[in-house]
Structures are given as structure tokens and as C-alpha cells.
Amino acid sequence: MAIPPEEPPRDAPPPKAASKLSLTSIARFPNTRVLAWDGDVLYASRGYRLLRCRPAETPIEWEEVARFSPVWWRKLTSANRLAFRLMRDGFHALAVLPSGELIAALPGAIASLGPGEREFRVTHTLLRGTRPLNIAVAPDGRVFWGEYFDNPERDAVHVYGSDDRGASWKVVYSFEKKAIRHVHNIVYDRWADCFWVLTGDIDSECRILRASLDWSRIESVISGNQQARAVAAVPKQDGLYFASDTPLEQNYIYKLDRQQNVARLAQIHSSVLCGCSVGNTVFFTTMIEPSAVNLDREVSVYGGVGAAWGRLQSWKKDLWPENLFQYGNAFLAMGNNETNVLALATVAVKGSDLEASLWRLQGS
């Protein structure tokens, strides 16, 4: 099934300020990146230090959980703001396992932390690319991630998995040569008890696939054009919410319902890399990816319940060139969030570069 690329229908206008949803600022933390929720506990990083807090507590206090020791030169680059951005330092993703282990994506490596340990240990050195964009966890504690690398020759792309809580990794599925460029995301859906796999980037390579938990069955559900090019997807009881990530066409927010019908919900102003939910509300954040279509120079947070969406917060791009010092973006904390707090971290924006912020959701 391909999504029609035509203009949005009349019931899906560009969202304006949300009339019922709003975000109230709670706190801001410099040099911090939020990573993952585990109930009411929020994990974040400062450089190569992993921290956690409980945002419901007052005052909010961060506790150091563990550290990762990078190669010597990254200890130098991570100490400087612009060098940190240039070299893509620090933690990029974190998964919390039911057994208490933590699995992290770091530059060039996947690392694990057992209960009671204080230093992450490398359990897999990446052969291609610098890091996966996300780490997915099944209910039984198995962990998966897909390769994300430039892949100009369109070599086969692998999905790696671990059935021993991140201690070792093996290929559990491979996309054949010329099939896709890379894997954007793998997301567990507890309502359908499956994984959603998102790939890109050229039209035939853009797919949203459904995979069984053992990877023995994988089927393409949406594919074939730039509107199926997605990185962020959020499963909810009524379906899968996703947003397109293309510099070539207008971007939109969609819902794939449980009967496999696709509805276009809202027009958005740029590409999307991150999505999450807080209660019933789904959030997506846009990245500043300049193109003939993506003309806006603001990072924005979009929030919605069902078909009602609004643009809730925005930040302007800073002056540093994005090809070196990263695109303006807002990263969202993933995982099981049992609070009414939205946690995000902005990069390459004016006044809030490399800053985490917490927002209380109202009106959901």
C-alpha cells in the first residue's frame, strides 16, 4: 500500500496553536540530553555520564547512574560544546530492559550496563555507520536494532538482536542487497504484539513493515513513495501514528489504524525524526532540514489526540552551519512514561543549544 502524495484533504489543514493542548515549562538543564523513561524515572546524559531523576519530585535532582569511557580523543571533544556537536559525541539512545539492564547506543558501539554496575561495557563494535537511531525491546527482554549507515552501494542491511540482555549480538534478519538504504527505526507495539520497522530513503526503499517478535515473518504494510519515508512512529491502542521524514515533499502526520486504513491527520512544516506519547497525547518534533520544500527555520513540537493537532513550541536555528554542527532538532525521551511530563532536548537552536527541558502537559 502506498500513501497518495497529493495535497491534504480539507479535514487535514496545517495545524495552528492547539486550542486544548498546552505545554508549561517546568525546568531546563544545560548540557543535558534526555534519553528514556522507565515509569516515573527519566534517564538523561551529560557527555558520557548517564543520569536519572524523578520529575515529579521537587526539587528535581539528578543522580549519576554510570559512565562510559570513550576513546581518549572523545574525552577532549566532548568537553567543548561545538566539538561535541561536530563529532556527535555522547549517548544517542538508551533502552531499559525488564530485568534492569540498560543498553546504550554510543559513537561506534553498543554498550550494556548490568544491575549494580557503574560503567558501561562495549558488547558490540559497529561495522558500518556510527550508531543506530533507536533500540527496541520485546516484553521478554530481547533487544533489537537496525543498521543505519550511508550505504551508497545499497549493500544488504542487517537487523541485530540479543537474547542474553545485550551481552552478545547476532544478525536476526537481513534486507537483501538493493532493497533498502538503511533502517530508520524499530518500534515495539504492545497492542499488536509486533515490531514496526521503518526504512528509507528512495521511493521503493521507503517502507513501514510489520515483523513478528522472532523475525520469522515480516510484511510490508506501507511502501513506495516519500510519504512512507518515516523515522518516528508511536503505537497507540487505535493504531500507529507516524510522521514523514522527507526533504523532497510536503511532510504530514498520519495514522495507520488497526484495519490498515491510512488517514492523513495534519500538515507539518519539516522532516520528523522523533515521536513519543504522554498519556493519550502523541508528540512529534521537526528537524530543520533545509530544502526546496522545507523552508522553515524553526524546530517545533507538534502534539495531538486523534485528529486534533497543534504546533505547541518552537525554537529558531542558531548560526552554525548544519552540515558540520548538526541540524536543528529536538530529541524526545522514549520508553514507558507514566507521568504527564514531556521531556525533550534541543540542539543547534538559539538560546537552548544542547539543553534538556521538561514540560507539563495540560488539556489532553
C-alpha positions in Angstrom: 0.0 0.0 0.0 1.4 3.4 -1.0 0.3 6.7 0.5 -1.0 9.2 -2.2 1.4 12.2 -2.4 -1.3 14.7 -3.3 -2.3 17.7 -1.3 -4.0 17.2 2.0 -7.8 16.8 2.2 -9.9 19.6 3.7 -10.1 17.9 7.1 -6.3 17.9 7.5 -5.3 21.6 7.5 -1.9 22.9 8.6 -2.2 22.9 12.5 -2.1 26.2 14.3 -1.8 26.8 18.0 -3.7 23.9 19.8 -6.9 25.1 21.5 -7.0 22.3 24.1 -3.4 21.2 24.4 -0.6 23.3 26.0 2.8 22.8 27.5 4.0 24.5 30.6 7.7 24.8 31.2 8.9 23.0 34.4 12.7 23.1 34.2 15.7 23.5 31.9 19.0 21.7 32.2 22.1 22.8 30.2 24.4 20.3 28.6 21.9 17.5 29.0 20.2 15.1 26.6 17.1 13.2 27.7 17.1 9.6 26.6 14.4 7.3 28.0 11.6 6.8 30.6 11.1 3.9 32.9 7.8 4.6 34.6 8.3 7.8 36.6 12.1 7.7 36.2 13.7 9.8 33.5 17.2 8.9 32.1 19.5 11.5 30.6 23.1 12.1 29.8 25.8 14.7 30.2 28.6 13.9 27.9 29.4 10.3 28.7 27.7 10.3 32.1 24.3 8.7 32.5 21.9 10.3 35.0 18.4 9.8 36.2 15.8 11.8 38.1 12.1 11.7 39.1 10.5 14.8 37.5 7.5 14.6 39.9 9.8 15.3 42.9 10.6 18.9 44.0 13.3 20.0 43.6 14.3 17.8 40.7 17.7 16.3 41.5 19.8 14.3 39.1 21.6 11.1 40.3 24.6 9.7 38.4 23.9 6.1 37.4 27.0 5.2 35.4 29.6 6.3 32.9 31.1 5.2 29.6 34.8 5.6 28.9 35.2 6.6 25.2 38.5 6.7 23.2 40.9 9.3 24.5 40.2 12.0 21.9 36.4 11.9 22.5 37.1 12.9 26.1 38.6 16.1 24.7 35.9 16.8 22.1 33.0 16.1 24.5 34.3 18.8 26.8 33.7 21.6 24.2 30.2 22.4 23.0 30.9 22.9 19.3 33.3 19.9 19.1 30.7 17.8 20.9 28.2 18.7 18.1 30.8 18.3 15.3 31.8 14.8 16.5 28.3 13.6 17.5 29.5 12.8 21.0 27.6 11.3 23.9 24.7 8.8 24.3 22.4 8.6 21.3 19.8 6.1 22.5 19.0 4.1 25.6 16.8 1.1 26.3 15.7 -0.1 29.7 15.2 -3.9 29.9 12.6 -5.5 32.2 15.4 -7.2 34.1 17.1 -3.9 34.9 19.9 -3.9 32.3 20.5 -0.8 30.3 21.5 -0.9 26.6 23.0 2.2 25.0 23.9 3.4 21.5 27.2 5.4 21.6 29.5 6.5 18.9 30.6 3.3 17.1 29.4 0.9 19.7 26.5 -0.7 21.6 27.2 -0.9 25.3 25.5 -2.6 28.2 25.2 -2.0 31.9 24.1 -4.6 34.4 22.2 -4.0 37.6 24.5 -2.6 40.2 27.3 -1.8 37.7 28.8 1.6 37.3 30.5 1.6 33.9 29.1 0.6 30.5 30.9 -2.1 28.7 31.1 -2.4 24.9 29.3 -5.6 23.7 29.3 -4.8 20.0 31.5 -2.6 17.8 29.6 -1.3 14.8 31.0 -2.4 11.5 29.0 0.2 9.4 27.8 3.6 10.4 28.2 5.4 13.8 25.1 4.3 15.7 21.5 3.0 15.2 18.8 5.6 15.6 16.9 3.5 18.2 16.9 0.3 20.3 13.8 -1.8 20.6 12.9 -4.1 23.5 10.5 -7.0 23.4 8.4 -7.9 26.5 10.7 -10.9 27.2 13.8 -8.7 27.3 15.2 -9.4 23.8 16.7 -6.4 22.2 17.0 -5.3 18.6 18.4 -2.5 16.4 18.8 -2.0 12.7 21.9 -0.8 10.8 21.9 2.9 9.9 24.8 3.9 7.5 25.2 5.8 4.3 25.2 2.7 2.1 25.7 4.3 -1.4 26.2 0.8 -3.0 22.9 -0.5 -1.4 24.5 -3.5 0.3 22.4 -5.8 2.4 21.3 -4.2 5.6 21.1 -6.2 8.9 18.9 -6.2 12.0 20.8 -7.3 15.1 19.3 -8.9 18.1 20.3 -10.1 21.6 18.6 -12.8 23.6 21.0 -12.5 26.6 20.3 -9.0 27.7 22.8 -7.3 25.5 25.8 -9.5 26.3 26.1 -10.7 22.7 24.6 -9.8 19.3 23.8 -11.7 16.1 22.0 -10.9 12.8 18.3 -11.9 13.1 17.1 -10.5 9.8 18.7 -9.1 6.6 17.3 -6.9 3.9 18.8 -8.2 0.6 21.1 -6.1 -1.5 19.4 -3.2 -3.3 16.3 -3.5 -1.2 16.8 -0.5 1.2 19.4 2.1 2.1 19.2 1.6 5.9 16.9 1.0 8.8 15.4 4.2 10.4 13.7 2.7 13.4 12.3 -0.4 15.1 9.3 0.1 17.4 7.5 -2.4 19.6 3.7 -2.3 19.5 2.2 -3.8 22.7 -1.4 -3.8 21.2 -0.5 -5.8 18.1 2.5 -7.6 19.8 4.7 -6.9 16.9 7.6 -4.7 15.7 7.1 -1.9 13.3 10.2 -1.5 11.0 10.8 1.8 9.2 13.3 2.0 6.3 14.4 4.5 3.6 15.3 6.6 1.6 14.5 6.4 -2.1 10.8 5.8 -3.0 11.0 2.0 -3.4 13.2 1.8 -0.3 10.7 3.7 1.9 8.7 1.1 3.8 6.7 0.6 7.0 6.9 -3.1 7.8 5.4 -5.3 10.4 7.6 -8.0 11.9 6.9 -10.9 14.3 8.8 -10.8 17.6 11.0 -13.7 16.4 11.6 -12.1 13.0 10.3 -15.2 11.2 7.6 -13.1 9.5 7.9 -9.7 8.1 5.5 -8.0 5.7 5.4 -4.6 4.0 2.3 -2.6 5.0 3.1 0.8 3.5 5.7 1.5 0.9 6.6 3.0 -2.4 6.9 6.8 -2.1 8.3 9.6 0.1 5.2 9.7 2.3 6.2 6.3 3.5 9.7 7.6 4.4 9.4 7.8 8.2 11.7 7.6 11.2 9.3 8.3 14.1 6.3 6.0 14.9 4.2 5.9 18.0 1.9 2.9 18.6 -1.4 3.6 20.4 -4.5 1.4 21.0 -6.3 2.8 17.9 -3.3 2.5 15.6 0.2 3.5 14.6 0.9 7.2 14.4 3.8 8.2 12.2 5.2 11.3 10.5 7.0 11.6 7.2 10.7 12.5 7.0 11.4 13.8 3.5 13.2 16.9 2.2 11.6 16.3 -1.2 7.8 16.7 -0.5 5.5 18.3 2.0 5.5 16.4 5.3 2.5 15.1 7.2 1.4 13.3 10.3 -0.5 10.0 9.6 -2.4 7.3 11.4 -2.5 3.7 10.3 -5.5 2.2 12.1 -5.9 -1.4 13.2 -7.9 -2.2 10.0 -4.8 -0.9 7.9 -6.5 2.2 6.8 -4.3 5.3 6.5 -5.5 8.7 7.5 -3.6 12.0 6.9 -4.0 14.0 10.1 -2.0 17.2 9.8 0.4 19.0 7.6 3.8 19.9 9.2 6.5 22.2 8.2 9.6 20.0 8.1 11.0 16.5 8.5 10.4 14.5 11.6 12.9 12.2 13.4 11.3 11.8 16.9 8.0 10.8 18.3 6.6 9.8 21.7 3.4 9.8 23.8 2.4 11.3 27.1 -0.9 9.8 28.3 -3.3 9.9 25.3 -1.3 12.6 23.5 1.1 11.8 20.7 4.1 14.2 20.1 6.4 14.6 17.1 9.3 17.1 16.7 10.5 18.5 13.5 14.1 18.9 12.4 15.4 21.8 10.4 16.4 20.1 7.1 16.6 22.9 4.5 15.4 22.0 1.0 13.2 23.5 -1.7 10.2 22.2 0.3 11.4 22.5 3.9 11.8 26.3 4.1 11.0 26.8 7.8 14.0 27.6 10.1 12.4 26.5 13.3 12.4 23.3 15.3 8.8 22.6 16.5 6.8 20.3 18.8 3.5 19.1 17.4 1.0 17.4 19.7 -2.3 15.7 19.1 -5.0 13.4 20.3 -6.7 11.6 17.4 -7.2 14.0 14.5 -6.8 17.2 16.5 -3.2 18.6 16.3 -1.3 21.7 17.2 2.1 23.3 16.9 2.9 23.8 20.6 6.5 25.1 20.9 9.2 26.3 18.5 12.9 27.3 18.5 14.9 29.1 15.9 18.0 27.6 14.3 21.3 29.0 15.5 24.0 30.5 13.2 26.3 27.5 13.0 26.2 25.5 9.7 24.2 22.3 9.9 26.3 20.3 7.6 29.1 20.4 10.3 27.4 21.2 13.6 24.1 19.3 13.2 20.6 20.2 12.1 18.4 22.0 14.5 16.4 19.3 16.3 14.5 18.3 19.4 15.1 14.8 20.7 12.3 13.1 22.8 12.7 10.7 25.7 11.3 7.3 24.6 10.1 4.4 26.7 7.3 3.8 29.2 6.3 7.3 30.5 3.8 7.1 33.4 3.9 10.8 34.1 2.2 13.9 32.4 5.6 15.3 31.6 7.1 15.7 28.1 10.9 15.5 28.2 12.9 16.8 25.2 16.4 18.0 24.4 17.2 20.7 21.8 20.4 21.0 19.7 21.6 23.7 17.3 18.9 26.2 18.3 19.2 29.8 19.6 19.2 30.0 23.4 18.7 26.3 24.1 21.6 24.5 22.4 22.4 21.1 24.0 19.7 21.7 26.6 17.1 19.4 28.1 13.7 20.8 29.1 10.7 19.4 30.9 7.1 20.4 30.1 3.9 19.6 31.9 1.1 18.6 29.5 -2.3 20.2 30.1 -5.5 19.7 28.2 -5.1 16.1 27.0 
